[in-house]
Amino acid sequence: MAKADQDQPQALLPHEEPLPPRVDLWVAVVFFALGVAIVSVAAQMPMFREQQGEIYNWPGLVPTVHGTIVALLSAWLAVRSIGRGALKPGAQGMPVRREGYSNARLAMAAGLCLVFTAGLIGRLPFWLAAALFVTGFITLFEWRREAAPGANLRRLAIATLIGVGTGVAVVLVFERLFLVRLP
């Protein structure tokens, strides 16, 4: 690669462009509140001492860790956005619609999660429900209308292998390693 090519900044794809600092600040505030709420609810769960068990048996352990991480990362995002000028007068707010983003894709992901939680869990063995969910998710987001039929069949086969592997692995890890009964 020539020296001149290395000096040129590479063009960012639309989804790689940073959002305006004020948007990042609002996202940080919302996620900080979510993280604190998660930790607050987890703290209300029965403690391991009340259950005469080890700390690792405390049902609030994982939510507390996750909530803490969400809160810390959102605080980091807030500090970074303030450093980028989020609180300065005239800071840019919400961007005009950007190419590369899709509300339809967000709705499809949310719909798949709803089908998984309300439609599959409890009606099918957990490993099968997880396998169908993962397979469906991968297939939906990797399918290409313009691709050759063979390419899409290959994607479907890979998605199925990943889905079945995930379903089996989740059950084995939770039921054998963590001793958690799955629905």
N, C-alpha and C positions, 0 to 999 in steps of 0.2 A: 504494500500500500504506500502510495507516495506521501511525502511529508505534508503537502497541501491538503490531501484528503483527511489526514489525521487532525488537522487544525480546525476543520469545518465541524461545527456542532451537528450532531445527527438530529434529523427531524423526529419529533415525538409523535406517536400515534395519538388519536384523539383521547383515548382512555388513559393515556400516560401523562397528559398535561395536568399540572397541579391546579387544584381548585383555588379560587380567590381566598385570601387569608381569613376573611370574615366568615365564609362558609365553613372553613375548617374549625374556626372558633365555636360556631354554633353546634357543629357535629360533636366537638369535644365536650361541650356543656351537656348535651343530651346523653352522651355515652358515660360521662362521669356520674350523672344522676342515676343512670341504669346500673353502673358498677356499685355505687353506694347502696342502692335498693337491693341488689342481689346479696351483698354482704349483710345487710340489715335483716333480710328474711332468713338467710342461712344461720345467723346468730340466734334466731328464735327456735331453731330445730333442737331436739333433745341432745344434750351433750353426752359425750362418751362416758363421763363419770356416772350419769344417771342410768346408763344402760350397763354398767359394770363391764365395760369393754375397753379396748385400746383406742388411742386417738384415731387410728386408721379406720375404725368402725363408725366414727361420727358421721352421720348423714350430711352434715353441713360442711364437711371438709372441702370437697371438690367445688361446690358453689362458692365458698369463701375464697378459695384460691382464684377461681375464674373471675369473680367480681372484683377482687383486688387487682388482678392484672388488667381488667378492662378500665378500672378507675385510674391506675397508674399510666397506662398508655394514652388515655384521653387527656390526662393532665399534661403529659409530654406533648401531645398534639396542640393543646391550648397554648403552652409556652412557645412552641415553634410558630404558631400562627400569630401570636402577639409580636414575636420577633420579626415576622414578615410584614407587620403593619396592620393587623386586624383592628386595632383600636384607634388608629389614626383617622382624623376627619377625612371623609371622602373615600374611605376604603371601599373597594369593590364588593358588592353584595353577590346575590345569586347570579350565576352566569346565564346568558341566553342559551337556549337549547344547543347542546353540543352533539356533533356527530359521534357515533360509536356507543351511545348509551341507549338503552331500550327499556321502557317501562313494561313492555310486553314480556321481556325476558325475566324481569323481577316478578311479575305476576305469575308466570309459569313456574318459577322456583317456589314461590309461596304456595301455589296450588298443589304442587307435588308434595311439599311438606305437609300440607293439610290432608291430602289423600293418605299419606303414610301414617300420620298420627291418628286420624279419625276413621280411616277406612281399612287399613291393613293390620295395624297392631291390635292384638286381641282376637282377630278373626282368622289369622294364619299363624303358623309357628313363626317365632321372631326371626329366625335365620332366613326364612323365605320372604317375610315382609321386608327385611333389610336388603336382601338380594334384589327383589323387585324394585324397591325404591332406588337403589344405587344404579341398577341397570337402566331404569327409566330415565333417571336424571342425566346420566352420561349420554344415552342415546338421544334424548331430546336436545341437548346442547351441542352435541358433536355431529348430528345429522346435517348433511349438506345437500340441498336440492339439486345443485348444479353438478354434483359429483357423479362419477360412474356408479352404476348399481353394485358392482363388485366392491368398490371402496366403502360404500355404506354398509354392505353386508359384513365386511371386515370390521368396521367400527362397531356394528351390533354384536359380533362375536366377541370382540375385546371387552365391550361393555358388559356382556353376560358373564364372561370369566371374572372380571373385576367385581361384579355384583355378587356372584356366588361366593367368591373368595372372601369378600367383605362380610357377607352374612354369616359364613361359617366362622371366620376369625373373631367377629364381635361376640358371638355366642361362646366360643371357646375361652376367650379372654375373660369375659365377665362371669361366666358360670364356673369355670375351672380355676382361674387365677384369683379373681376378686370375690368369688363365692356369692355372686349376686344372681338371684333368680330373675330371669327376664320373662315378660308377659308372653 
